[in-house]
Amino acid sequence: MHWFKGEGIERIDYIFLSDTHNLIVKDVKIDHYSDPVQYPSDHFPVVVDFKEKRE
């Protein structure tokens, strides 16, 4: 959360994954996009790419 200022103040956004889903995380990114006038949100979106766990 950055209150529309772009400087991270507090980490409040998480993505939880249960072991029962049989998935693993391939990649995690935080989208720091900002409009030239104002940030579209007071949070940076967290994007996760999953893949199926092979056993």
C-alpha positions, 0 to 999 in steps of 0.5 A: 500500500502506498497511498497514491504516492508510489513509495511502498509503506506497508505490505498488505496484499498477499496471494495464498495457495493451499497445498491441496491445489497441486500448483507451484509458483513459477513467477511473481511480479509487482506491477509498478505502473503509474499514470503520468497524473496519478496512480490508478490505485493505492496498491501495487497489483501482485501478479502470480504465474502458477504451474501444475505440480508434476509428481 
